[in-house]
């Protein structure tokens, strides 16, 4: 495998998950913020997944995986079963256009699903390419402490200021200097944020 991290627009992508257990549940919770097209193929669901199904958050096809028709429309296939024969069958019949994540053996697929931390416009993904899920979780915990939920408003502030700066009549050098200055920790202070936004409004 030669894996390169990418940011993909999943809004209209169809995700099909084979399996309805705890692994499938974890995958669903990673994708429900990014796409509303999630289908699970499994005879049974965990109570949590069943609740999501009852709330129409996900689609459920109550059966075992049978053939390529089950995944014909999938953009991303997630194999989350402990049945090796079924897993290998899915690999053989998957459509050429579809990406595939093999939850139990990452090297057999072509996609690894990372741990994700989101703070508004900030997205951090972490993976060890299957080498150590424990380390991945540890790093995620460290980033959660480094970037608490309140950090989201600061990133939104940077986005707003960047828009204002780009639309201003300042020179290229002045724009770069201002955007760099806003990365200073003093601008975590909401009072400082308000002051700079007022100033940017005054020059536009």
Buried (B, 14 or more C-beta within 10 A) or exposed (E): EEEEEEEEEBEEBBBBBBBBBEBBBEBBEBBBEBBBBBBBBBEEBBEEBBEBBEEEEBBBBEEEBEEEEBBBEBBBBBBBBEBEEBBEBBBEBBEEEBBBBBBBEBEBBBBBBBBBBBBBEBEBBBBBEBEEEEEBEEBBEEBEEEBEEEBBEBBBBBEBBBEBBEEBEBEEEEBEEBBEEBEEEEBEEEEBBEEBBEEBEEEE
